[in-house]
Amino acid sequence: MRDVALAVLEREGRYLLQRRAGSNPVLPGLWEFPGGKVEAGETIRQALARELSEEMGLEMRDAWPLPILEGPVRLHPFRVEAPGAPRTPLAWGWFTLAEIRRLPIPPANAALLRLLGGA
């Protein structure tokens, strides 16, 4: 099973999401929590830090694990502290849980939303 690290960044009751490129062959145009696949030889935390740096230009200061979510992939969400503004060509924004519920998101992220209290 594929392991995926996800960053849950919250500021003032809003969560950071990014929008996948419309040209992406996997889940094009959906909004999601930043993160990505764990590569061979990486720990989950290393993958999380790498993905935040590569995708968002953010430096992870600290991370606290949330419950693992099993599905087609195994999601490893973390509450993350990463100051600064994202630097990415992808669309991104800060959304309340209510706003996230109205966005097109991957089914696996819906489980995370429920975990955060947005169901």
Secondary structure as GFF3:
##gff-version 3
##sequence-region A 1 119
A	DSSP	beta_strand	3	8	.	.	.	ID=ss1
A	DSSP	beta_strand	10	11	.	.	.	ID=ss2
A	DSSP	beta_strand	14	19	.	.	.	ID=ss3
A	DSSP	beta_strand	31	32	.	.	.	ID=ss4
A	DSSP	beta_strand	35	37	.	.	.	ID=ss5
A	DSSP	alpha_helix	44	51	.	.	.	ID=ss6
A	DSSP	pi_helix	52	56	.	.	.	ID=ss7
A	DSSP	beta_strand	62	65	.	.	.	ID=ss8
A	DSSP	beta_strand	74	81	.	.	.	ID=ss9
A	DSSP	beta_strand	92	95	.	.	.	ID=ss10
A	DSSP	alpha_helix	97	101	.	.	.	ID=ss11
A	DSSP	alpha_helix	107	116	.	.	.	ID=ss12
###
